[in-house]
Amino acid sequence: MPQTLTPRSQSRASDYHPTQLPSPHPDGGIHPQTAASFNRGDAPTKADGTTSNRINPASGVTAVMSTTVDVSMDGKAPSGGMKAVPDERSMFERFADNVNGALTGAFFRLGYSVAKNPYKYALSSFIVCLLLTVGIFAPGLTNENRSDKLWVPSDTQAQDDNKYVSSHYGAEARFGEIIVKKAGGGDVLDPAVFAAVKTLVDGIEATSMTWGGKTIGWEDQCLKIGTACSISHPVQAFAAAADYDTRDEIVAVVNGGASAYKNLATGQPLNLDGTIGGAVKDADGKVTSASALRIGFLTKVHQTVVDGEEIDERGDEFEQKLLDLFQAGVPGVELTFILQRSFGDEFGAAITGDIALLQVAFMLILAYAALMLSRWDEGCVGSRVAVTFSGVISVGMAIAASYGFCSYIGLFFSPLMNVLPFLLLGIGVDDMFVIVNQYDHMDPTLDPATRVGKALASAGASILVTSATDVFAFLIGSNTTLPALRNFCFYAAFGILFIFAFMVTWFVAFLVLDERRRTRSQGDIICCFVTKKEACCACCAPRADKRGRMEKAFGDGLGGALSKPMVKGFVCVFFAAIAVGGFIGCSQLEIDADVNDFIPAGSYVKDWFTDTNEYFAKLGDSIAVYSRDVDVHTADGAALMLAASTAFKADPYVAEASVSSWIESFNTHRGATGAFTLTDLYSWTTTVGSSGQPFKGDIVWKNETNDVPNEGIVSTRMRGNHVKSYKSDDKVKSMDSLRSSLDAVPGNGAGSVFAFSDSWLSYEQYKSIAEEATRNIASTMAGMVVIIAILLISPKAVLIVCLCLCLIIINIMGYMHFWGQTLDSVTIIMLIIALGLSVDYSAHIGRAFMEHTGTPNERLRNSLGDMGVAVFNGAISTFLAVIVLSGSESYVFITFFRQLFLCIVFGLGHGLILLPVLMSMFPPKPFANNNAHLQ
């Protein structure tokens, strides 16, 4: 079946020889005389006596063109024909030509070599992948799931304080909480509700399980303060059920102050705001009714680290027993509850439920890629399912190689890496479209090796721009203080690098093998099936001009419309208006991280968040003030601790009534201030029934051997709660405020007294988000500019491409605010991913414009017709997957959907509309040897 030249391939062929097309050789290659001239490195002579700058596969040397050929979309030369122009290119432009010539020449030689030896390159790629993948197993990936190791900057004060506190007080206790409301609503200061609370508490204290061959009960699992389990609820203020069998008795005790509303077993006051919620008070401040009661408790941690993950199987199992109890409920009341394991259970369930969506998304990408890469005008012979599958395998090889290489260099693996395959698949599919698109546009009369070489000369240089930009940007982005994000950037950078390497070797090798199959008219996948190269239906029949429908739509349709002056003006005004909206959104973008966002709708944890925010809006996260190597029994030491206690209570972000201070209670007990003996303090905290017994766990002695603390005290602790805050910024302010309050205490210049909370590890993350976002986005953009400048050279082209990239990221950030998103650790990662994807949309079109000659409008139309289809298909394949993720219930995937949706919309809009318009209005000079690889 004779091969027919398309208008674009005609223009490239005529550029090879303006007066005569190369004669097809019987073996499918070019005429022997032409081939001999090519292999010698001679430049074929044109009709006007000038020479074509065709790339020599041996040397890759190109001659600077001294003629300009204007080619329109219909394949005809303009009326002026071919005109000679003087070579007036500046030294800078000649340097750009040399760089471009070197790149295209190198890729031509690579493509030529792969086409000649496809099996060798495929095998070599597989061996390289195998050697790198071994790192996954030896030394093996190090998994890290601990949040403080992933999301807290390693050099923060909270990290240092956490090490000290953990070494002396152990790990944070597990917590549990139940909010009790009257069924159908109403006042909970009711004997029946109090009786229900007592029933629930009895059930908690009766809970037991078998663990390690032993029966583990509440007394074994609860965290004890002194000799009593750490549990708090309103019924503790009553000695017996008969004491709360009337509403008046309950109200009287609740309004009786610390002397009446206290835990009768320990003598410690109960926190009114922490146990009774939604209270209504009269003019005298007395509680008249309430909407909810709260039970709070702490249990022990029995934690081990397995594969980088902190596991407490005993604690999880005991809490499951408690969950069963709470879910069974108590008659007459409504319960909302939370336990330590609840976050992991509900968040994990949401992620697990979305795995099916992710699988559907992957299948859609593959199906679309196979559909659009195939040549359906050739029927079953033109199908490229196998080629598509080989491209997907190359992405999988890149992922495995990236994981293995990062394991070799000691980078830990985290759950964040689970979104990496999605990013790499999107980039890999885009590269597949570019390579196949350029191959299909090459002159089909060329011998296969030369055709592949010329296709890769163009496609390789184009994907080198995007890949190098992404790799460099991610490497710069690794300069972050967030460990999880830093490692993600490394994994992504190496993954993209390996995708590029395997695409130009492994994938091209299989493309060559597939073309050999097509030449033999064999069917796709089932190679033994031989059929004719003809469309299976009228809709797939080739057009008379041999141009694809999408190519014509982008070249003549979109390109033709954008060539009109009025349309160009409208485009500039329209995108300027969009940018204004983006800038406004950026100025209003908030830094906020709400753990509630990670809980799927309908979860019991969501209900607890609603109730605790509505009824218990005064007490926030727990906090403690510690002493470090302070001789607290001396006059100066006791004065320092008392001053610290006063500052603790006086801080505006601390709920004063929540503070439990051992130094103040001890001074009250002994009726004095100032120096004291360690023996008195020890006796006060260890004597059964003493008011100091609840503080026993707050004093860490150097040596308690024989109950004689002669060696002194290592550390002490005062406990309390922050005032309730909802915004991340307010949480950061509460941390900074308390630190400042304690630093200002006289005698605390060395930081011997400091505050710490496990929640502060998250606060440190919130504090760093603004700086991290600015640093990562700015450094990533800077890296992109550098690489684009190196590979495009032309100042105009670089400025226009980088302007579009800046507008894309500004619009993504701005409009994510209007979509209800805030800046947090998840959105920062998604922004980095969006940057990595968006560069493809602009860089490919920008380079295509530089490769075409003619008038600015002709270059606009040809670049869109040539590269627009590949860019569009790459984006749409990702878009289909993104649409599937819109049905997710997890915050991570919802954010992923929104960020990628904005990335694709703004990326395509700027890359396919604004960028070609700007380049046609301010046209950079084309590469002088632009047609060397397009002939």
Summary of the structure (lengths in Angstrom):
residues: 935
radius of gyration: 35.6
end to end distance: 22.2
largest distance: 114.5
contacts: 3315
relative contact order: 0.13
helix: 60%
strand: 10%
